[in-house]
Amino acid sequence: MAGAMGMKVDKIRQIVRLKQLMTRWKHISLRRRSSDEPSAVRRPPSGFIFVYVGPERTRFAIPARFLNLALFEGLLKQTEEEFGLRGNGGLVLPCQVPFFSNVVKYLHKDEHKYGSLSLQDFVNMLSASSSDSCKENVAVFAPLLQKAEV
């Protein structure tokens, strides 16, 4: 019984930590990039946040509620492992742009259906839906550290 209680406490700590990470990344992505940028460029629409994807740092405006989905929990863990908690102007996700574009497309299509899928579930689903000759186009993670600012 004591082991189950300890596991429950660890799970609660993990959830609290992930919420703190998501809140911090949300604030980082909303922070002004520079004072000379027009306000339409530096701030996302209300209820949205900017995320930057892949080595080319393609910017996506996604609904902030997406950060609560299991998929983004996996992406945020991957980001923390690769970059740590540096605030260098926004939330950068270490995945390929085509993969992320497909994920966002599925979530906009049916958030209720696809919102419970984990990162691995999306990887498996997108890999299974592509033909063998196109498997290389479903590459998920990008080597971002080569282009990261130090």
Summary of the structure (lengths in Angstrom):
residues: 150
radius of gyration: 16.7
end to end distance: 46.9
largest distance: 59.1
contacts: 371
relative contact order: 0.14
helix: 60%
strand: 11%
